[in-house]
Amino acid sequence: MSSKSKQSQLKNYHWKGINSSGKKVSGQSLALTELEVRDKLKEQHIQIKKIKKKSISAITRLTHRVKAKDITILTRQLATMLATGVPIVQAIKLVSDNHRKAEMKSILSHICKGVEAGTPISKAMRTASRHFDDLYTDLVATGELSGNLAQVFERLATYREKSEQLKSKVIKALIYPAMVVAVALTVSYLMLTMVIPEFESMFSGFGADLPWFTQQVLYLSHWMQAYSFYSAIGIGLLILSFQQLRQRSYSIRLSTSRLGLRFPILGAVITKASIAKFSRTLSTSFSSGIPILTSLKTTAKTAGNLHYESAIIEVHRETAAGMPMYIAMRNTNAFPEMVLQMVMIGEESGNLDDMLNKVASIYEFEVDNTVDNLGKILEPLIIVFLGTVVGGLVVAMYLPIFNLMSVLG
């Protein structure tokens, strides 16, 4: 772990000191650095005699950890207050004072002190780059230069809200089939290891050959009882090894990213979501006054899909060489013709940001529509899948009984 990531983690500081009345006081404070605790106690007129860093529980760390949603809410709050004329420092202090998360309080306190010392807010935010990415700070910097911070924060808030909605839709699309498969596998495992052995003991008294299908299921049951634990460990190690290999190899990450886009239904959702995010990010950045090449570079970093990140980097390279952006996009084979036509019209008319915004809205709507109808689309496939897996096991167990009944009849 890097020193930077260590420093950005929340810590628990136990301290002892003397207050302004001369009385001994003690307590504990959650903060990112010891300096923050010392500054805070100094403001309360407490003279520190001893301060020590203590371990912090995982639950406390999770409770106070700043998430992407917290930054989105912060952005919306700042946009609202700036629009009503509240100065930026006062707005940050108001949010900080009323926030329940210690990590957010520390981040905002650090930013506020930087701004009060004369540091531009965009530069102060860059010190918390884990939460404020290049797109965020670049847009804030343009707002500072133009004097339109309120407008920039409004755009950022809208952009982040739409991005989170889109991400939520994609996760919903991925979770639904995964849960169905997990339930089917769990039921199958329980049947093979607990239910089928009971049937096997009953079959042993029949004194007749079992149907071929039933025999195969019994072999599978024996194998699961004997080797399922070792198989689970082996599969887990294979997955872990592949993940390690994937992290080290760009080509493997790119290949798996492209493979994911080819999955039936889900691949289409990921593709549409990636195009929507690309269009929304580029529109937000470019409309705020950031040059198109810088906007493309920033957009690539926030793509969320390695295939589209690679495509956007290539678009940036060819656009920088003087090629129209829509032609550079066409050369990547990553964008549908409709998107290319709208970008071409936007470039030629000088309304590129507006056309990109329209593209984003179209694809966000398509993602919403696809995910909302996902249940209807997958329902027949799920019925067939569950019927084949679970129903097949049930039939295999009852075939000998049916055969016995026909013989007796």
PyMOL commands that set and color helices and strands:
alter all, ss='L'
color gray80, all
select helices_A, chain A and resi 3-7+34-43+58-64+68-83+88-98+102-116+121-126+134-146+149-203+212-248+250-260+266-287+292-301+306-320+325-332+337-349+352-372+374-408
alter helices_A, ss='H'
color red, helices_A
select strands_A, chain A and resi 11-18+24-31+47-54
alter strands_A, ss='S'
color yellow, strands_A
deselect
rebuild
show_as cartoon
